[in-house]
């Protein structure tokens, strides 16, 4: 998987900022000032961290060996996804979209 494909998709979600707050090897995407996607640029194969609903996080982990509790993240709310080809692009997009939705939803809903 190509980092530019992930980057383009994340930026297409609207009002997204990108940056390197943790150094040059971790590309971070934020919406509403909250991180929803971190791409590890030094990992091979490429990997990403996405925010998840706790129940859905467990479902993804049970379904795919390439999805594990978030590396250096709150393991209840984050998954690390190794992009080794075992997930379809549609599933990767779903994970990113779900993460984005979690940080952009309005309070009280």
Jmol script that loads the backbone (N, CA, C; Angstrom):
load data "model"
ATOM      1  N   UNK A   1       0.843  -1.174   0.000  1.00  0.00           N
ATOM      2  CA  UNK A   1       0.000   0.000   0.000  1.00  0.00           C
ATOM      3  C   UNK A   1       0.888   1.238   0.000  1.00  0.00           C
ATOM      4  N   UNK A   2       0.461   2.232  -0.696  1.00  0.00           N
ATOM      5  CA  UNK A   2       1.222   3.465  -0.868  1.00  0.00           C
ATOM      6  C   UNK A   2       0.751   4.534   0.122  1.00  0.00           C
ATOM      7  N   UNK A   3       1.681   5.204   0.762  1.00  0.00           N
ATOM      8  CA  UNK A   3       1.342   6.239   1.739  1.00  0.00           C
ATOM      9  C   UNK A   3       0.554   7.375   1.085  1.00  0.00           C
ATOM     10  N   UNK A   4       0.820   7.668  -0.172  1.00  0.00           N
ATOM     11  CA  UNK A   4       0.100   8.756  -0.847  1.00  0.00           C
ATOM     12  C   UNK A   4      -1.380   8.435  -1.012  1.00  0.00           C
ATOM     13  N   UNK A   5      -1.724   7.180  -1.204  1.00  0.00           N
ATOM     14  CA  UNK A   5      -3.133   6.779  -1.299  1.00  0.00           C
ATOM     15  C   UNK A   5      -3.828   7.039   0.035  1.00  0.00           C
ATOM     16  N   UNK A   6      -3.182   6.655   1.135  1.00  0.00           N
ATOM     17  CA  UNK A   6      -3.744   6.895   2.463  1.00  0.00           C
ATOM     18  C   UNK A   6      -3.853   8.387   2.750  1.00  0.00           C
ATOM     19  N   UNK A   7      -2.829   9.117   2.405  1.00  0.00           N
ATOM     20  CA  UNK A   7      -2.801  10.564   2.627  1.00  0.00           C
ATOM     21  C   UNK A   7      -3.924  11.245   1.863  1.00  0.00           C
ATOM     22  N   UNK A   8      -4.055  10.915   0.585  1.00  0.00           N
ATOM     23  CA  UNK A   8      -5.104  11.520  -0.238  1.00  0.00           C
ATOM     24  C   UNK A   8      -6.489  11.224   0.327  1.00  0.00           C
ATOM     25  N   UNK A   9      -6.696   9.989   0.776  1.00  0.00           N
ATOM     26  CA  UNK A   9      -8.004   9.643   1.327  1.00  0.00           C
ATOM     27  C   UNK A   9      -8.266  10.423   2.619  1.00  0.00           C
ATOM     28  N   UNK A  10      -7.297  10.458   3.509  1.00  0.00           N
ATOM     29  CA  UNK A  10      -7.475  11.171   4.785  1.00  0.00           C
ATOM     30  C   UNK A  10      -7.783  12.648   4.543  1.00  0.00           C
ATOM     31  N   UNK A  11      -7.052  13.273   3.635  1.00  0.00           N
ATOM     32  CA  UNK A  11      -7.262  14.692   3.358  1.00  0.00           C
ATOM     33  C   UNK A  11      -8.604  14.954   2.678  1.00  0.00           C
ATOM     34  N   UNK A  12      -9.149  13.961   1.995  1.00  0.00           N
ATOM     35  CA  UNK A  12     -10.428  14.124   1.307  1.00  0.00           C
ATOM     36  C   UNK A  12     -11.611  14.179   2.267  1.00  0.00           C
ATOM     37  N   UNK A  13     -11.396  13.821   3.516  1.00  0.00           N
ATOM     38  CA  UNK A  13     -12.492  13.746   4.478  1.00  0.00           C
ATOM     39  C   UNK A  13     -12.978  15.124   4.928  1.00  0.00           C
ATOM     40  N   UNK A  14     -12.203  16.129   4.735  1.00  0.00           N
ATOM     41  CA  UNK A  14     -12.645  17.484   5.031  1.00  0.00           C
ATOM     42  C   UNK A  14     -12.124  18.034   6.336  1.00  0.00           C
ATOM     43  N   UNK A  15     -11.599  19.266   6.275  1.00  0.00           N
ATOM     44  CA  UNK A  15     -11.074  19.968   7.442  1.00  0.00           C
ATOM     45  C   UNK A  15     -10.067  19.133   8.226  1.00  0.00           C
ATOM     46  N   UNK A  16      -9.162  18.526   7.490  1.00  0.00           N
ATOM     47  CA  UNK A  16      -8.129  17.665   8.069  1.00  0.00           C
ATOM     48  C   UNK A  16      -6.786  18.374   7.991  1.00  0.00           C
ATOM     49  N   UNK A  17      -6.045  18.299   9.080  1.00  0.00           N
ATOM     50  CA  UNK A  17      -4.691  18.838   9.134  1.00  0.00           C
ATOM     51  C   UNK A  17      -3.714  17.671   9.186  1.00  0.00           C
ATOM     52  N   UNK A  18      -2.563  17.845   8.551  1.00  0.00           N
ATOM     53  CA  UNK A  18      -1.524  16.822   8.634  1.00  0.00           C
ATOM     54  C   UNK A  18      -0.259  17.448   9.178  1.00  0.00           C
ATOM     55  N   UNK A  19       0.556  16.621   9.832  1.00  0.00           N
ATOM     56  CA  UNK A  19       1.799  17.130  10.376  1.00  0.00           C
ATOM     57  C   UNK A  19       2.656  16.017  10.947  1.00  0.00           C
ATOM     58  N   UNK A  20       3.767  16.428  11.540  1.00  0.00           N
ATOM     59  CA  UNK A  20       4.742  15.497  12.105  1.00  0.00           C
ATOM     60  C   UNK A  20       5.049  15.856  13.561  1.00  0.00           C
ATOM     61  N   UNK A  21       4.048  15.842  14.455  1.00  0.00           N
ATOM     62  CA  UNK A  21       4.296  16.237  15.846  1.00  0.00           C
ATOM     63  C   UNK A  21       5.195  15.278  16.624  1.00  0.00           C
ATOM     64  N   UNK A  22       5.358  14.054  16.129  1.00  0.00           N
ATOM     65  CA  UNK A  22       6.170  13.053  16.833  1.00  0.00           C
ATOM     66  C   UNK A  22       7.486  12.774  16.114  1.00  0.00           C
ATOM     67  N   UNK A  23       7.849  13.611  15.168  1.00  0.00           N
ATOM     68  CA  UNK A  23       9.085  13.421  14.420  1.00  0.00           C
ATOM     69  C   UNK A  23       8.807  13.045  12.976  1.00  0.00           C
ATOM     70  N   UNK A  24       9.876  12.943  12.179  1.00  0.00           N
ATOM     71  CA  UNK A  24       9.735  12.789  10.730  1.00  0.00           C
ATOM     72  C   UNK A  24       9.245  11.424  10.245  1.00  0.00           C
ATOM     73  N   UNK A  25       9.093  10.465  11.134  1.00  0.00           N
ATOM     74  CA  UNK A  25       8.686   9.129  10.683  1.00  0.00           C
ATOM     75  C   UNK A  25       7.236   8.795  11.003  1.00  0.00           C
ATOM     76  N   UNK A  26       6.504   9.729  11.600  1.00  0.00           N
ATOM     77  CA  UNK A  26       5.105   9.480  11.961  1.00  0.00           C
ATOM     78  C   UNK A  26       4.232  10.606  11.411  1.00  0.00           C
ATOM     79  N   UNK A  27       3.539  10.326  10.309  1.00  0.00           N
ATOM     80  CA  UNK A  27       2.650  11.298   9.687  1.00  0.00           C
ATOM     81  C   UNK A  27       1.298  11.229  10.379  1.00  0.00           C
ATOM     82  N   UNK A  28       0.877  12.355  10.949  1.00  0.00           N
ATOM     83  CA  UNK A  28      -0.337  12.416  11.769  1.00  0.00           C
ATOM     84  C   UNK A  28      -1.401  13.253  11.069  1.00  0.00           C
ATOM     85  N   UNK A  29      -2.637  12.766  11.141  1.00  0.00           N
ATOM     86  CA  UNK A  29      -3.787  13.484  10.604  1.00  0.00           C
ATOM     87  C   UNK A  29      -4.741  13.786  11.747  1.00  0.00           C
ATOM     88  N   UNK A  30      -5.215  15.055  11.773  1.00  0.00           N
ATOM     89  CA  UNK A  30      -6.123  15.498  12.832  1.00  0.00           C
ATOM     90  C   UNK A  30      -7.348  16.159  12.217  1.00  0.00           C
ATOM     91  N   UNK A  31      -8.463  16.019  12.931  1.00  0.00           N
ATOM     92  CA  UNK A  31      -9.687  16.753  12.622  1.00  0.00           C
ATOM     93  C   UNK A  31     -10.201  17.286  13.951  1.00  0.00           C
ATOM     94  N   UNK A  32     -10.685  18.492  13.964  1.00  0.00           N
ATOM     95  CA  UNK A  32     -11.109  19.138  15.216  1.00  0.00           C
ATOM     96  C   UNK A  32      -9.976  19.159  16.244  1.00  0.00           C
ATOM     97  N   UNK A  33      -8.746  19.199  15.770  1.00  0.00           N
ATOM     98  CA  UNK A  33      -7.595  19.222  16.665  1.00  0.00           C
ATOM     99  C   UNK A  33      -7.281  17.889  17.314  1.00  0.00           C
ATOM    100  N   UNK A  34      -7.992  16.835  16.897  1.00  0.00           N
ATOM    101  CA  UNK A  34      -7.799  15.505  17.491  1.00  0.00           C
ATOM    102  C   UNK A  34      -7.256  14.530  16.455  1.00  0.00           C
ATOM    103  N   UNK A  35      -6.275  13.758  16.868  1.00  0.00           N
ATOM    104  CA  UNK A  35      -5.663  12.785  15.981  1.00  0.00           C
ATOM    105  C   UNK A  35      -6.643  11.652  15.670  1.00  0.00           C
ATOM    106  N   UNK A  36      -6.725  11.280  14.381  1.00  0.00           N
ATOM    107  CA  UNK A  36      -7.534  10.129  14.007  1.00  0.00           C
ATOM    108  C   UNK A  36      -6.747   9.114  13.183  1.00  0.00           C
ATOM    109  N   UNK A  37      -5.568   9.500  12.696  1.00  0.00           N
ATOM    110  CA  UNK A  37      -4.764   8.590  11.885  1.00  0.00           C
ATOM    111  C   UNK A  37      -3.294   8.923  12.058  1.00  0.00           C
ATOM    112  N   UNK A  38      -2.495   7.894  12.293  1.00  0.00           N
ATOM    113  CA  UNK A  38      -1.040   8.035  12.353  1.00  0.00           C
ATOM    114  C   UNK A  38      -0.478   6.981  11.416  1.00  0.00           C
ATOM    115  N   UNK A  39       0.343   7.406  10.476  1.00  0.00           N
ATOM    116  CA  UNK A  39       0.980   6.480   9.543  1.00  0.00           C
ATOM    117  C   UNK A  39       2.459   6.407   9.883  1.00  0.00           C
ATOM    118  N   UNK A  40       2.939   5.204  10.133  1.00  0.00           N
ATOM    119  CA  UNK A  40       4.349   4.993  10.432  1.00  0.00           C
ATOM    120  C   UNK A  40       5.107   4.881   9.113  1.00  0.00           C
ATOM    121  N   UNK A  41       5.875   5.904   8.783  1.00  0.00           N
ATOM    122  CA  UNK A  41       6.570   5.952   7.501  1.00  0.00           C
ATOM    123  C   UNK A  41       7.791   5.048   7.442  1.00  0.00           C
ATOM    124  N   UNK A  42       8.283   4.602   8.581  1.00  0.00           N
ATOM    125  CA  UNK A  42       9.485   3.763   8.574  1.00  0.00           C
ATOM    126  C   UNK A  42       9.173   2.275   8.611  1.00  0.00           C
ATOM    127  N   UNK A  43       7.918   1.915   8.803  1.00  0.00           N
ATOM    128  CA  UNK A  43       7.595   0.493   8.878  1.00  0.00           C
ATOM    129  C   UNK A  43       7.494  -0.114   7.481  1.00  0.00           C
ATOM    130  N   UNK A  44       7.886  -1.360   7.375  1.00  0.00           N
ATOM    131  CA  UNK A  44       7.812  -2.080   6.115  1.00  0.00           C
ATOM    132  C   UNK A  44       7.334  -3.496   6.410  1.00  0.00           C
ATOM    133  N   UNK A  45       6.098  -3.834   6.056  1.00  0.00           N
ATOM    134  CA  UNK A  45       5.163  -3.016   5.290  1.00  0.00           C
ATOM    135  C   UNK A  45       4.650  -1.830   6.108  1.00  0.00           C
ATOM    136  N   UNK A  46       4.050  -0.910   5.397  1.00  0.00           N
ATOM    137  CA  UNK A  46       3.478   0.293   5.994  1.00  0.00           C
ATOM    138  C   UNK A  46       2.476  -0.090   7.075  1.00  0.00           C
ATOM    139  N   UNK A  47       2.381   0.722   8.134  1.00  0.00           N
ATOM    140  CA  UNK A  47       1.363   0.481   9.157  1.00  0.00           C
ATOM    141  C   UNK A  47       0.735   1.804   9.551  1.00  0.00           C
ATOM    142  N   UNK A  48      -0.456   1.691  10.125  1.00  0.00           N
ATOM    143  CA  UNK A  48      -1.181   2.884  10.560  1.00  0.00           C
ATOM    144  C   UNK A  48      -1.867   2.603  11.882  1.00  0.00           C
ATOM    145  N   UNK A  49      -2.100   3.655  12.645  1.00  0.00           N
ATOM    146  CA  UNK A  49      -2.902   3.585  13.862  1.00  0.00           C
ATOM    147  C   UNK A  49      -4.185   4.351  13.609  1.00  0.00           C
ATOM    148  N   UNK A  50      -5.317   3.740  13.979  1.00  0.00           N
ATOM    149  CA  UNK A  50      -6.613   4.379  13.826  1.00  0.00           C
ATOM    150  C   UNK A  50      -7.395   4.281  15.121  1.00  0.00           C
ATOM    151  N   UNK A  51      -8.149   5.331  15.418  1.00  0.00           N
ATOM    152  CA  UNK A  51      -9.025   5.345  16.581  1.00  0.00           C
ATOM    153  C   UNK A  51     -10.238   4.469  16.267  1.00  0.00           C
ATOM    154  N   UNK A  52     -10.731   3.746  17.281  1.00  0.00           N
ATOM    155  CA  UNK A  52     -11.849   2.821  17.073  1.00  0.00           C
ATOM    156  C   UNK A  52     -12.802   2.839  18.256  1.00  0.00           C
ATOM    157  N   UNK A  53     -14.051   2.581  17.970  1.00  0.00           N
ATOM    158  CA  UNK A  53     -14.990   2.227  19.021  1.00  0.00           C
ATOM    159  C   UNK A  53     -14.448   0.954  19.658  1.00  0.00           C
ATOM    160  N   UNK A  54     -14.430   0.832  20.993  1.00  0.00           N
ATOM    161  CA  UNK A  54     -13.823  -0.343  21.627  1.00  0.00           C
ATOM    162  C   UNK A  54     -14.359  -1.687  21.137  1.00  0.00           C
ATOM    163  N   UNK A  55     -15.654  -1.799  20.922  1.00  0.00           N
ATOM    164  CA  UNK A  55     -16.215  -3.066  20.443  1.00  0.00           C
ATOM    165  C   UNK A  55     -15.755  -3.366  19.020  1.00  0.00           C
ATOM    166  N   UNK A  56     -15.758  -2.343  18.188  1.00  0.00           N
ATOM    167  CA  UNK A  56     -15.332  -2.533  16.799  1.00  0.00           C
ATOM    168  C   UNK A  56     -13.834  -2.833  16.728  1.00  0.00           C
ATOM    169  N   UNK A  57     -13.056  -2.225  17.627  1.00  0.00           N
ATOM    170  CA  UNK A  57     -11.619  -2.498  17.672  1.00  0.00           C
ATOM    171  C   UNK A  57     -11.377  -3.992  17.889  1.00  0.00           C
ATOM    172  N   UNK A  58     -12.116  -4.562  18.813  1.00  0.00           N
ATOM    173  CA  UNK A  58     -11.980  -5.999  19.075  1.00  0.00           C
ATOM    174  C   UNK A  58     -12.414  -6.839  17.885  1.00  0.00           C
ATOM    175  N   UNK A  59     -13.481  -6.429  17.217  1.00  0.00           N
ATOM    176  CA  UNK A  59     -13.955  -7.174  16.048  1.00  0.00           C
ATOM    177  C   UNK A  59     -12.894  -7.203  14.950  1.00  0.00           C
ATOM    178  N   UNK A  60     -12.275  -6.055  14.683  1.00  0.00           N
ATOM    179  CA  UNK A  60     -11.220  -6.010  13.662  1.00  0.00           C
ATOM    180  C   UNK A  60     -10.040  -6.902  14.064  1.00  0.00           C
ATOM    181  N   UNK A  61      -9.677  -6.880  15.337  1.00  0.00           N
ATOM    182  CA  UNK A  61      -8.540  -7.695  15.801  1.00  0.00           C
ATOM    183  C   UNK A  61      -8.828  -9.183  15.663  1.00  0.00           C
ATOM    184  N   UNK A  62     -10.068  -9.571  15.937  1.00  0.00           N
ATOM    185  CA  UNK A  62     -10.434 -10.978  15.820  1.00  0.00           C
ATOM    186  C   UNK A  62     -10.499 -11.423  14.365  1.00  0.00           C
ATOM    187  N   UNK A  63     -10.845 -10.522  13.475  1.00  0.00           N
ATOM    188  CA  UNK A  63     -11.014 -10.867  12.065  1.00  0.00           C
ATOM    189  C   UNK A  63      -9.698 -10.926  11.290  1.00  0.00           C
ATOM    190  N   UNK A  64      -8.695 -10.144  11.711  1.00  0.00           N
ATOM    191  CA  UNK A  64      -7.455 -10.035  10.939  1.00  0.00           C
ATOM    192  C   UNK A  64      -6.228 -10.081  11.844  1.00  0.00           C
ATOM    193  N   UNK A  65      -5.295 -10.927  11.501  1.00  0.00           N
ATOM    194  CA  UNK A  65      -4.029 -11.009  12.245  1.00  0.00           C
ATOM    195  C   UNK A  65      -3.216  -9.728  12.094  1.00  0.00           C
ATOM    196  N   UNK A  66      -3.457  -8.966  11.033  1.00  0.00           N
ATOM    197  CA  UNK A  66      -2.696  -7.736  10.788  1.00  0.00           C
ATOM    198  C   UNK A  66      -3.219  -6.550  11.596  1.00  0.00           C
ATOM    199  N   UNK A  67      -4.278  -6.763  12.376  1.00  0.00           N
ATOM    200  CA  UNK A  67      -4.837  -5.703  13.220  1.00  0.00           C
ATOM    201  C   UNK A  67      -4.591  -6.073  14.683  1.00  0.00           C
ATOM    202  N   UNK A  68      -3.878  -5.201  15.386  1.00  0.00           N
ATOM    203  CA  UNK A  68      -3.501  -5.458  16.773  1.00  0.00           C
ATOM    204  C   UNK A  68      -3.811  -4.223  17.624  1.00  0.00           C
ATOM    205  N   UNK A  69      -3.764  -4.373  18.953  1.00  0.00           N
ATOM    206  CA  UNK A  69      -3.964  -3.199  19.807  1.00  0.00           C
ATOM    207  C   UNK A  69      -2.967  -2.094  19.444  1.00  0.00           C
ATOM    208  N   UNK A  70      -3.396  -0.859  19.539  1.00  0.00           N
ATOM    209  CA  UNK A  70      -2.595   0.281  19.111  1.00  0.00           C
ATOM    210  C   UNK A  70      -1.224   0.359  19.749  1.00  0.00           C
ATOM    211  N   UNK A  71      -0.199   0.377  18.922  1.00  0.00           N
ATOM    212  CA  UNK A  71       1.187   0.486  19.374  1.00  0.00           C
ATOM    213  C   UNK A  71       1.413   1.893  19.926  1.00  0.00           C
ATOM    214  N   UNK A  72       1.855   1.976  21.174  1.00  0.00           N
ATOM    215  CA  UNK A  72       2.092   3.243  21.874  1.00  0.00           C
ATOM    216  C   UNK A  72       0.824   4.100  21.991  1.00  0.00           C
ATOM    217  N   UNK A  73      -0.339   3.452  22.013  1.00  0.00           N
ATOM    218  CA  UNK A  73      -1.609   4.159  22.088  1.00  0.00           C
ATOM    219  C   UNK A  73      -2.473   3.494  23.154  1.00  0.00           C
ATOM    220  N   UNK A  74      -3.604   4.119  23.470  1.00  0.00           N
ATOM    221  CA  UNK A  74      -4.579   3.507  24.361  1.00  0.00           C
ATOM    222  C   UNK A  74      -5.142   2.283  23.647  1.00  0.00           C
ATOM    223  N   UNK A  75      -4.862   1.110  24.165  1.00  0.00           N
ATOM    224  CA  UNK A  75      -5.181  -0.138  23.474  1.00  0.00           C
ATOM    225  C   UNK A  75      -6.678  -0.423  23.408  1.00  0.00           C
ATOM    226  N   UNK A  76      -7.451   0.251  24.235  1.00  0.00           N
ATOM    227  CA  UNK A  76      -8.902   0.083  24.189  1.00  0.00           C
ATOM    228  C   UNK A  76      -9.501   0.830  22.998  1.00  0.00           C
ATOM    229  N   UNK A  77      -8.902   1.973  22.653  1.00  0.00           N
ATOM    230  CA  UNK A  77      -9.488   2.858  21.655  1.00  0.00           C
ATOM    231  C   UNK A  77      -8.715   2.958  20.343  1.00  0.00           C
ATOM    232  N   UNK A  78      -7.582   2.290  20.238  1.00  0.00           N
ATOM    233  CA  UNK A  78      -6.759   2.402  19.035  1.00  0.00           C
ATOM    234  C   UNK A  78      -6.319   1.036  18.541  1.00  0.00           C
ATOM    235  N   UNK A  79      -6.263   0.887  17.229  1.00  0.00           N
ATOM    236  CA  UNK A  79      -5.703  -0.303  16.593  1.00  0.00           C
ATOM    237  C   UNK A  79      -4.517   0.095  15.734  1.00  0.00           C
ATOM    238  N   UNK A  80      -3.541  -0.794  15.672  1.00  0.00           N
ATOM    239  CA  UNK A  80      -2.468  -0.689  14.700  1.00  0.00           C
ATOM    240  C   UNK A  80      -2.789  -1.674  13.594  1.00  0.00           C
ATOM    241  N   UNK A  81      -2.696  -1.212  12.367  1.00  0.00           N
ATOM    242  CA  UNK A  81      -3.024  -2.026  11.205  1.00  0.00           C
ATOM    243  C   UNK A  81      -1.785  -2.119  10.321  1.00  0.00           C
ATOM    244  N   UNK A  82      -1.278  -3.331  10.146  1.00  0.00           N
ATOM    245  CA  UNK A  82      -0.151  -3.556   9.250  1.00  0.00           C
ATOM    246  C   UNK A  82      -0.737  -3.764   7.854  1.00  0.00           C
ATOM    247  N   UNK A  83      -0.324  -2.921   6.937  1.00  0.00           N
ATOM    248  CA  UNK A  83      -0.891  -2.936   5.589  1.00  0.00           C
ATOM    249  C   UNK A  83      -0.087  -3.887   4.701  1.00  0.00           C
ATOM    250  N   UNK A  84      -0.288  -5.164   4.982  1.00  0.00           N
ATOM    251  CA  UNK A  84       0.471  -6.233   4.326  1.00  0.00           C
ATOM    252  C   UNK A  84      -0.289  -6.883   3.171  1.00  0.00           C
ATOM    253  N   UNK A  85      -1.422  -6.319   2.794  1.00  0.00           N
ATOM    254  CA  UNK A  85      -2.214  -6.868   1.704  1.00  0.00           C
ATOM    255  C   UNK A  85      -3.347  -7.771   2.156  1.00  0.00           C
ATOM    256  N   UNK A  86      -3.441  -8.037   3.453  1.00  0.00           N
ATOM    257  CA  UNK A  86      -4.499  -8.919   3.946  1.00  0.00           C
ATOM    258  C   UNK A  86      -5.846  -8.206   4.057  1.00  0.00           C
ATOM    259  N   UNK A  87      -5.839  -6.875   4.024  1.00  0.00           N
ATOM    260  CA  UNK A  87      -7.072  -6.092   4.053  1.00  0.00           C
ATOM    261  C   UNK A  87      -7.306  -5.466   2.683  1.00  0.00           C
ATOM    262  N   UNK A  88      -8.548  -5.439   2.263  1.00  0.00           N
ATOM    263  CA  UNK A  88      -8.897  -4.737   1.031  1.00  0.00           C
ATOM    264  C   UNK A  88      -8.850  -3.228   1.290  1.00  0.00           C
ATOM    265  N   UNK A  89      -8.658  -2.456   0.250  1.00  0.00           N
ATOM    266  CA  UNK A  89      -8.622  -1.003   0.395  1.00  0.00           C
ATOM    267  C   UNK A  89      -9.934  -0.492   0.974  1.00  0.00           C
ATOM    268  N   UNK A  90     -11.041  -1.113   0.629  1.00  0.00           N
ATOM    269  CA  UNK A  90     -12.337  -0.686   1.176  1.00  0.00           C
ATOM    270  C   UNK A  90     -12.358  -0.813   2.696  1.00  0.00           C
ATOM    271  N   UNK A  91     -11.736  -1.840   3.231  1.00  0.00           N
ATOM    272  CA  UNK A  91     -11.677  -2.024   4.683  1.00  0.00           C
ATOM    273  C   UNK A  91     -10.757  -0.989   5.326  1.00  0.00           C
ATOM    274  N   UNK A  92      -9.659  -0.695   4.677  1.00  0.00           N
ATOM    275  CA  UNK A  92      -8.741   0.328   5.177  1.00  0.00           C
ATOM    276  C   UNK A  92      -9.452   1.683   5.205  1.00  0.00           C
ATOM    277  N   UNK A  93     -10.170   2.001   4.135  1.00  0.00           N
ATOM    278  CA  UNK A  93     -10.928   3.257   4.088  1.00  0.00           C
ATOM    279  C   UNK A  93     -11.987   3.294   5.184  1.00  0.00           C
ATOM    280  N   UNK A  94     -12.656   2.165   5.411  1.00  0.00           N
ATOM    281  CA  UNK A  94     -13.681   2.104   6.466  1.00  0.00           C
ATOM    282  C   UNK A  94     -13.068   2.404   7.829  1.00  0.00           C
ATOM    283  N   UNK A  95     -11.912   1.846   8.103  1.00  0.00           N
ATOM    284  CA  UNK A  95     -11.253   2.096   9.384  1.00  0.00           C
ATOM    285  C   UNK A  95     -10.890   3.569   9.543  1.00  0.00           C
ATOM    286  N   UNK A  96     -10.355   4.165   8.485  1.00  0.00           N
ATOM    287  CA  UNK A  96      -9.979   5.579   8.541  1.00  0.00           C
ATOM    288  C   UNK A  96     -11.226   6.446   8.701  1.00  0.00           C
ATOM    289  N   UNK A  97     -12.273   6.138   7.946  1.00  0.00           N
ATOM    290  CA  UNK A  97     -13.521   6.902   8.035  1.00  0.00           C
ATOM    291  C   UNK A  97     -14.127   6.795   9.435  1.00  0.00           C
ATOM    292  N   UNK A  98     -14.157   5.592  10.001  1.00  0.00           N
ATOM    293  CA  UNK A  98     -14.688   5.406  11.356  1.00  0.00           C
ATOM    294  C   UNK A  98     -13.894   6.225  12.367  1.00  0.00           C
ATOM    295  N   UNK A  99     -12.570   6.232  12.214  1.00  0.00           N
ATOM    296  CA  UNK A  99     -11.714   6.990  13.117  1.00  0.00           C
ATOM    297  C   UNK A  99     -12.005   8.487  12.995  1.00  0.00           C
ATOM    298  N   UNK A 100     -12.101   8.957  11.778  1.00  0.00           N
ATOM    299  CA  UNK A 100     -12.438  10.364  11.518  1.00  0.00           C
ATOM    300  C   UNK A 100     -13.790  10.714  12.143  1.00  0.00           C
ATOM    301  N   UNK A 101     -14.771   9.842  11.955  1.00  0.00           N
ATOM    302  CA  UNK A 101     -16.106  10.091  12.503  1.00  0.00           C
ATOM    303  C   UNK A 101     -16.081  10.195  14.028  1.00  0.00           C
ATOM    304  N   UNK A 102     -15.253   9.404  14.677  1.00  0.00           N
ATOM    305  CA  UNK A 102     -15.171   9.447  16.130  1.00  0.00           C
ATOM    306  C   UNK A 102     -14.677  10.795  16.650  1.00  0.00           C
ATOM    307  N   UNK A 103     -13.737  11.405  15.937  1.00  0.00           N
ATOM    308  CA  UNK A 103     -13.198  12.677  16.431  1.00  0.00           C
ATOM    309  C   UNK A 103     -13.970  13.890  15.926  1.00  0.00           C
ATOM    310  N   UNK A 104     -14.871  13.712  14.964  1.00  0.00           N
ATOM    311  CA  UNK A 104     -15.619  14.848  14.442  1.00  0.00           C
ATOM    312  C   UNK A 104     -17.079  14.858  14.859  1.00  0.00           C
ATOM    313  N   UNK A 105     -17.535  13.826  15.535  1.00  0.00           N
ATOM    314  CA  UNK A 105     -18.961  13.797  15.911  1.00  0.00           C
ATOM    315  C   UNK A 105     -19.259  14.879  16.930  1.00  0.00           C
ATOM    316  N   UNK A 106     -20.457  15.370  16.881  1.00  0.00           N
ATOM    317  CA  UNK A 106     -20.905  16.418  17.797  1.00  0.00           C
ATOM    318  C   UNK A 106     -21.188  15.809  19.165  1.00  0.00           C
ATOM    319  N   UNK A 107     -20.890  16.569  20.203  1.00  0.00           N
ATOM    320  CA  UNK A 107     -21.200  16.119  21.567  1.00  0.00           C
ATOM    321  C   UNK A 107     -22.699  16.079  21.748  1.00  0.00           C
ATOM    322  N   UNK A 108     -23.171  15.120  22.530  1.00  0.00           N
ATOM    323  CA  UNK A 108     -24.586  15.003  22.820  1.00  0.00           C
ATOM    324  C   UNK A 108     -25.346  14.135  21.846  1.00  0.00           C
ATOM    325  N   UNK A 109     -24.654  13.560  20.892  1.00  0.00           N
ATOM    326  CA  UNK A 109     -25.310  12.685  19.930  1.00  0.00           C
ATOM    327  C   UNK A 109     -25.141  11.247  20.330  1.00  0.00           C
TER     328      UNK A 109
END
end "model"
wireframe off; spacefill off
backbone 0.3
color backbone group
